[in-house]
Amino acid sequence: MTSQTVSQIVLLLGVVLSAFGAYGSYHYGKLEEAENKRESDKAQNELKTQIKELQANTSQISDKADLIFQALKVKTEIWMEVEMKNVPAGITDYLLLLFASDKGRISGKVRIKGSENVASFSTTANNSVPVAVRNLWLPKEGQYKIPTIMEFAVTEKTEPDASLSIYTQGFIWSRGQEPH
């Protein structure tokens, strides 16, 4: 065997080994790619399952939140204003008010505009017993708010077409006097 023949055999052997190496790389690359795709599909399916569970939980939470919000719906109060012209402005501590209805019972709240002090009234209880409504004190001015504006809100009516009448029973001065 000549050196050229040995060289050709080595070269042929190298080509065959290269072919086996290329085929092995291709074959095992495909196997690895298939394994990666299988793991990726599995992970995607798990994520889809988790998303469906989260959507179901979110839906349940949303339904529960809707129920809570429905339970907590607060009536919007409409406060009506009346300027109190028959009480001395700037010195009246409390207004004494009577509430009457032409039919049925009317309940509600009353306050002086801007005040946090709210009193409740009912035409069945406060048609003869007055409600004392505290006036709004302005410390910087050293007096009560002028003009005195009373606000009231009706919260309940037993008769839908009943009308409310508000009368002043008197007032209490800052000196504790009760001029009527």
VOGU-100807 format. One record per residue (C-alpha): z, x, y. Coordinates in steps of 0.001 Angstrom, whole numbers, padded with zeros to 6 digits, always signed. Each point is the difference from the previous one (the first is absolute). Layout:
// VOGU-100807
ZXY ...
// end
This chain:
// VOGU-100807
+000000+000000+000000 -001003+001337+003208 +001976-000107+003130 -002442-002524+001439 +000594-002375-002928 +003781+000422+000316 -000319-000677+003670 -002034-003138-000641 +002484-001190-002634 +002901+000595+002420 -001977-001763+002704 -000738-002920-002359 +003639-000082-001016 +000974-000050+003696 -002397-002861+000685 +001331-001947-002995 +003625+000613+001079 -000907-000990+003557 -001594-003184-001334 +003129-000748-002065 +002141+000719+003063 -002120-002259+002211 +000066-002760-002627 +003771+000411-000433 +000508-000118+003743 -002166-003108+000233 +001635-001682-003012 +003606+000741+001029 -000834-000812+003644 -001187-003436-001137 +003153-000469-002059 +002180+001008+002961 -002004-002266+002316 +000421-002913-002439 +003756+000690-000218 +000266+000156+003812 -001968-003261+000320 +002242-001659-002607 +003154+001156+001873 -001510-001047+003324 -000880-003466-001359 +003506-000310-001434 +001552+000979+003358 -002281-002434+001856 +000927-002809-002390 +003701+000771+000486 -000487-000041+003789 -001877-003308-000212 +002846-001440-002076 +002568+001241+002538 -002050-001453+002871 -000171-003379-001777 +003781+000092-000554 +000583+000923+003642 -002288-002796+001140 +001886-002452-002213 +003350+001257+001354 -001315-000105+003563 -001171-003550-000553 +003441-000981-001329 +001731+001745+002900 -002381-001649+002451 +000701-003414-001539 +003751+000631+000238 -000357+001221+003599 -001948-003157+000854 +002815-002077-001484 +002563+001928+002029 -002011-000421+003195 -000434-003698-000698 +003740-000321-000545 +000697+001861+003240 -002448-001884+002193 +001888-000653+003170 -000812-002935+002184 -001342+001029+003333 +002422-001330+002569 -001415-001483+003150 +002454+000369+002841 -000343-002511+002839 +001248+000940+003477 +001929-002159+002457 +001221+001275+003373 +003597-001060+000549 +000070-001058+003658 +003245-001974-000156 +002299+002996-000699 +000995+002597+002608 -002283+003011-000431 +001544+003436-000496 +003600-001088-000684 -000126-002355-003002 +001484+001541-003191 -000779-002867-002361 -002181-003084+000126 +001418-003032-001807 -002888-001969-001516 -000286-003299-001871 -002936-000762-002309 -001197-003520-000798 -002836-001488-002017 -001606-003434+000224 -000046-000197-003822 +001063+002155-002912 +001486+003459+000237 -001482+003003+001780 +001448+003463-000601 -000836+003222+001732 +001033+003040+001961 +000703+000526+003664 +000443+003093+002187 -000465+001302+003500 -003352+001766+000360 +000377+003713-000767 +003400-000414-001644 +000797+000990-003573 +002730-002658-000179 -001465-002990-001825 +001903-003245-000598 -000940-002668-002524 -000095-003695+000840 -000386-003304-001797 -000492-003381+001644 +002481-001576-002430 +002822+002449+000826 -000830+001002+003546 -000787-003376+001531 +003634-000285+001064 +001402+003508-000604 -001746+002495+002297 -001422+003345-001079 +001187+002912+002160 -002984+002249+000669 +000893+003450+001340 -001912+001101+003082 -001882+003315+000228 +002039+002642+001865 -001900+002702+001903 +002402+002955+000403 -002177+001873+002507 -000093-003011+002298 +003631-000958-000644 -000932-003640-000545 -001656-002409-002384 -003774-000312-000169 -001643-002045+002740 -001631-002460-000527 +001898-001283-003014 -002635-000888-002589 +001131-001643-003201 -002154+000296-003138 +000216-002234-003044 -001802-000150-003331 -000041-002973-002343 +000496+001106-003600 +000256-003379-001741 -000813-003659+000649 +000865-002815-002393 -002493-002258+001779 -003279+001708+000953 -000508-002095+003143 +003592+000314+001288 +000464+001300+003522 +002713+002324+001264 +002013-000465+003193 +002204+002766+001401 +002768-000750+002496 +002346+002298+001903 +003637-000902-000642 +001071+002597+002524 +000444+003738+000208 +002721+002641+000033 +000245+002382+002923 +000824+003660-000334 +003460-000789+001369 +000727-002293-002968 -000322-003173+002083 -001839-002995-001358 -001615-001865+002868 -001899-003038-001252 
// end
